[in-house]
Amino acid sequence: MTIGALFFFVLFTATIFASYIALRRKLARPALIGAGCAAGCIIFMMLFALANGNVFPHALLVGLVVGGAFAAATMAVALYFQGSELREQVKNKP
C-alpha cells in the first residue's frame, strides 16, 4: 500500500465516521447525508484502488461495490439505532 492509497483510505473511513455521526445527531435530512456518504465512499474507494495500481474499470467496480456497500451499511446501522432510540422513548413515555 502506498502513501497515496493510505491517504484515500483514511478519507474513506473519515467519510463513514462523519456520516454516521451526522445521521445519529440528525444534522441534516437522512437522504442528503446518505447521498453524500455514498458519493464520498465510492469516490474515495475508487481513488484508493487507483492508487494501488489498478486499472480504471477495476477501480470503478471496486468503488461502486465496496464503497456502496459500506455506505449502505453505515446508513442502515445509524438509522436502526436512531429508530431504536425513538421506540424506547415512546415506550417509556407515560
C-alpha positions, 0 to 999 in steps of 0.5 A: 500500500502506498502513501497515496492509497493510505491517504484515500483510505483514511478519507474513506473511513473519515467519510463513514465516521462523519456520516454516521455521526451526522445521521445519529445527531440528525444534522441534516435530512437522512437522504442528503447525508446518505447521498453524500456518504455514498458519493464520498465512499465510492469516490474515495474507494475508487481513488484508493484502488487507483492508487494501488495500481489498478486499472480504471474499470477495476477501480470503478467496480471496486468503488461502486461495490465496496464503497456502496456497500459500506455506505449502505451499511453505515446508513442502515446501522445509524438509522436502526439505532436512531429508530431504536432510540425513538421506540424506547422513548415512546415506550417509556413515555407515560 
